[in-house]
Amino acid sequence: MEMENEKIKKDYFLPLSILLAAILIGGSVVYSAGKKASNPANPSAAGSGSNALLEKPDVSQVVWQGDPLAPVSVVEYSDFQCPICGNFFSDVLPSLKRDYIDTGKVRFAYLDFVFLGPESLVAAQSVNCASDQGKFWQFHDLVHQAEIADGTENNNNLTIAFLSGLAKQINIDSIAFGKCLSGEKYKNKVLQATSQGQKAGVRATPTFFINDQKLEGLDPNDPYGKIKLIIDSELKKVGR
């Protein structure tokens, strides 16, 4: 039985391990084996040499927040267990929403880049399951808040039972949600988004695509500043 469980565990980790190995071989700095922040070692250098756009992010299935006709698109690649992604959610996204999303200047999307283990994969699938019931952003916020409060990755807190409990807080049909999550309806979609992110040049989380400009991580001294600077530059191009 022990050998069988070990085989299942190895099979489960295979897609993620292949992806992570490919990223690490590329010499990238990620929130990987380690317990280091997922932004580049030198945040000020994020815009130099790291912003090559290999392939545009696939946004054909995303749920946008904001005016769909907004002149600037901001796409975040993220992992729900990534602490720097949590910092963006709590410290930057509210300002981005107030200044640009709610004023019709920016549309914002979230794409999965799961590499921190099976809990990241389950969490990402759960948000997609919530999207089936029109509650993508509400559940996105709940998962982020729960993980920020927990403060530790891969400690078995993001279970199907726990996520189902979160779903009840926003009146999601628990039976449909449970079937979606336990049946892994969105597993392939999440893994494909992660693979596509790698093709787009994602090497760290969070990574942002602001129109055609790529930005890795957050400057710990001014997490909102670089994002705001790029957005304002893009708005000037269209006279906004």
C-alpha positions as semicolon CSV with decimal commas, in nm:
position;residue;x (nm);y (nm);z (nm)
1;M;0,000;0,000;0,000
2;E;0,286;0,234;0,086
3;M;0,448;0,171;-0,252
4;E;0,117;0,237;-0,427
5;N;0,069;0,568;-0,243
6;E;0,424;0,670;-0,333
7;K;0,354;0,599;-0,701
8;I;0,036;0,808;-0,693
9;K;0,226;1,092;-0,528
10;K;0,498;1,080;-0,794
11;D;0,244;1,073;-1,077
12;Y;0,058;1,369;-0,925
13;F;0,368;1,583;-0,902
14;L;0,500;1,498;-1,248
15;P;0,347;1,786;-1,452
16;L;0,444;2,045;-1,191
17;S;0,792;1,905;-1,141
18;I;0,861;1,909;-1,515
19;L;0,747;2,269;-1,536
20;L;0,946;2,380;-1,233
21;A;1,259;2,208;-1,361
22;A;1,226;2,384;-1,695
23;I;1,194;2,720;-1,523
24;L;1,490;2,660;-1,295
25;I;1,709;2,538;-1,579
26;G;1,646;2,870;-1,750
27;G;1,833;3,037;-1,465
28;S;1,530;3,228;-1,342
29;V;1,468;3,357;-0,994
30;V;1,137;3,220;-0,868
31;Y;0,968;3,151;-0,535
32;S;1,086;2,794;-0,559
33;A;1,282;2,574;-0,335
34;G;1,275;2,838;-0,157
35;K;1,155;3,043;0,087
36;K;1,274;3,360;-0,083
37;A;1,053;3,632;-0,222
38;S;0,931;3,566;-0,574
39;N;1,035;3,903;-0,712
40;P;1,373;3,940;-0,886
41;A;1,682;3,970;-0,668
42;N;1,724;4,324;-0,796
43;P;1,374;4,475;-0,826
44;S;1,503;4,785;-1,002
45;A;1,631;4,564;-1,283
46;A;1,294;4,404;-1,349
47;G;1,239;4,619;-1,654
48;S;1,579;4,548;-1,809
49;G;1,650;4,219;-1,979
50;S;1,356;4,043;-1,812
51;N;1,071;4,196;-2,009
52;A;1,113;4,010;-2,335
53;L;0,768;3,909;-2,458
54;L;0,808;3,561;-2,601
55;E;0,439;3,501;-2,658
56;K;0,134;3,702;-2,560
57;P;-0,068;3,567;-2,266
58;D;-0,378;3,373;-2,369
59;V;-0,668;3,577;-2,230
60;S;-0,941;3,404;-2,429
61;Q;-1,097;3,247;-2,117
62;V;-1,021;3,501;-1,845
63;V;-1,278;3,685;-1,636
64;W;-1,200;4,054;-1,668
65;Q;-1,246;4,303;-1,388
66;G;-1,329;4,650;-1,520
67;D;-1,443;4,797;-1,850
68;P;-1,383;4,540;-2,128
69;L;-1,303;4,832;-2,361
70;A;-1,049;4,993;-2,128
71;P;-0,737;5,111;-2,317
72;V;-0,493;4,934;-2,084
73;S;-0,497;4,565;-1,995
74;V;-0,318;4,438;-1,686
75;V;-0,277;4,060;-1,665
76;E;-0,131;3,902;-1,352
77;Y;0,026;3,556;-1,347
78;S;0,007;3,433;-0,990
79;D;0,009;3,143;-0,744
80;F;-0,231;3,165;-0,449
81;Q;0,040;3,040;-0,212
82;C;0,297;3,297;-0,324
83;P;0,347;3,554;-0,044
84;I;0,447;3,835;-0,281
85;C;0,126;3,769;-0,476
86;G;-0,053;3,808;-0,144
87;N;0,123;4,141;-0,096
88;F;0,003;4,255;-0,437
89;F;-0,353;4,152;-0,352
90;S;-0,360;4,333;-0,018
91;D;-0,130;4,631;-0,078
92;V;-0,152;4,716;-0,448
93;L;-0,472;4,583;-0,604
94;P;-0,703;4,809;-0,395
95;S;-0,518;5,118;-0,525
96;L;-0,513;4,982;-0,880
97;K;-0,887;4,925;-0,857
98;R;-0,957;5,271;-0,717
99;D;-0,734;5,465;-0,956
100;Y;-0,770;5,276;-1,281
101;I;-1,011;4,981;-1,287
102;D;-1,313;5,160;-1,140
103;T;-1,247;5,466;-1,357
104;G;-1,260;5,267;-1,681
105;K;-0,892;5,309;-1,769
106;V;-0,774;4,955;-1,696
107;R;-0,915;4,607;-1,725
108;F;-0,756;4,348;-1,500
109;A;-0,726;3,970;-1,531
110;Y;-0,578;3,689;-1,322
111;L;-0,403;3,388;-1,476
112;D;-0,276;3,083;-1,290
113;F;0,095;3,005;-1,267
114;V;0,101;2,719;-1,018
115;F;0,442;2,591;-0,909
116;L;0,434;2,577;-0,531
117;G;0,279;2,233;-0,503
118;P;-0,055;2,048;-0,502
119;E;-0,231;2,300;-0,276
120;S;-0,167;2,571;-0,535
121;L;-0,323;2,349;-0,799
122;V;-0,632;2,278;-0,587
123;A;-0,674;2,646;-0,497
124;A;-0,652;2,752;-0,861
125;Q;-0,910;2,492;-0,963
126;S;-1,144;2,605;-0,686
127;V;-1,155;2,961;-0,816
128;N;-1,237;2,832;-1,163
129;C;-1,515;2,620;-1,011
130;A;-1,653;2,931;-0,841
131;S;-1,645;3,103;-1,179
132;D;-1,900;2,847;-1,303
133;Q;-2,144;3,017;-1,066
134;G;-2,043;3,372;-1,159
135;K;-1,829;3,429;-0,849
136;F;-1,473;3,419;-0,978
137;W;-1,356;3,744;-0,819
138;Q;-1,538;3,693;-0,491
139;F;-1,377;3,354;-0,445
140;H;-1,039;3,479;-0,571
141;D;-1,048;3,732;-0,287
142;L;-1,151;3,475;-0,025
143;V;-0,871;3,235;-0,117
144;H;-0,612;3,511;-0,108
145;Q;-0,739;3,635;0,229
146;A;-0,734;3,284;0,375
147;E;-0,380;3,216;0,259
148;I;-0,253;3,553;0,380
149;A;-0,405;3,484;0,722
150;D;-0,246;3,138;0,725
151;G;0,092;3,270;0,621
152;T;0,253;2,938;0,525
153;E;0,258;2,742;0,201
154;N;0,219;2,366;0,170
155;N;0,087;2,311;0,521
156;N;-0,228;2,125;0,409
157;N;-0,468;2,409;0,481
158;L;-0,600;2,448;0,125
159;T;-0,801;2,128;0,119
160;I;-1,121;2,054;-0,071
161;A;-1,311;2,061;0,259
162;F;-1,168;2,399;0,356
163;L;-1,230;2,552;0,014
164;S;-1,586;2,415;0,015
165;G;-1,635;2,591;0,349
166;L;-1,519;2,918;0,194
167;A;-1,763;2,869;-0,091
168;K;-2,054;2,854;0,154
169;Q;-1,963;3,205;0,272
170;I;-2,071;3,350;-0,062
171;N;-2,369;3,121;-0,119
172;I;-2,213;2,900;-0,384
173;D;-2,402;2,579;-0,459
174;S;-2,185;2,347;-0,250
175;I;-2,288;2,027;-0,431
176;A;-2,201;2,161;-0,777
177;F;-1,883;2,320;-0,642
178;G;-1,776;1,997;-0,470
179;K;-1,831;1,790;-0,783
180;C;-1,635;2,039;-0,991
181;L;-1,342;2,044;-0,750
182;S;-1,323;1,675;-0,660
183;G;-1,367;1,583;-1,028
184;E;-1,075;1,811;-1,122
185;K;-1,280;1,975;-1,394
186;Y;-1,030;2,258;-1,436
187;K;-0,702;2,080;-1,365
188;N;-0,592;2,075;-1,729
189;K;-0,696;2,436;-1,779
190;V;-0,484;2,548;-1,483
191;L;-0,181;2,347;-1,595
192;Q;-0,219;2,478;-1,950
193;A;-0,232;2,836;-1,822
194;T;0,088;2,771;-1,629
195;S;0,258;2,622;-1,934
196;Q;0,140;2,908;-2,152
197;G;0,273;3,155;-1,896
198;Q;0,615;2,995;-1,928
199;K;0,596;3,037;-2,306
200;A;0,513;3,404;-2,248
201;G;0,833;3,440;-2,048
202;V;0,697;3,414;-1,695
203;R;0,981;3,326;-1,458
204;A;0,849;3,451;-1,124
205;T;0,530;3,530;-0,944
206;P;0,371;3,770;-0,960
207;T;0,444;3,866;-1,319
208;F;0,237;4,134;-1,490
209;F;0,169;4,207;-1,854
210;I;0,064;4,569;-1,892
211;N;-0,048;4,580;-2,254
212;D;0,270;4,448;-2,420
213;Q;0,508;4,533;-2,136
214;K;0,618;4,266;-1,891
215;L;0,698;4,340;-1,527
216;E;0,829;4,083;-1,281
217;G;0,763;4,104;-0,909
218;L;0,715;4,405;-0,686
219;D;0,964;4,663;-0,569
220;P;0,954;4,621;-0,189
221;N;1,020;4,993;-0,146
222;D;0,744;5,106;-0,381
223;P;0,524;4,812;-0,486
224;Y;0,269;5,026;-0,670
225;G;0,509;5,273;-0,830
226;K;0,639;5,075;-1,129
227;I;0,294;4,943;-1,220
228;K;0,148;5,293;-1,202
229;L;0,433;5,436;-1,410
230;I;0,379;5,185;-1,691
231;I;0,001;5,230;-1,687
232;D;0,032;5,609;-1,706
233;S;0,276;5,575;-1,996
234;E;0,031;5,349;-2,182
235;L;-0,258;5,588;-2,115
236;K;-0,060;5,880;-2,257
237;K;-0,029;5,691;-2,584
238;V;-0,407;5,707;-2,624
239;G;-0,450;6,058;-2,484
240;R;-0,597;5,955;-2,146
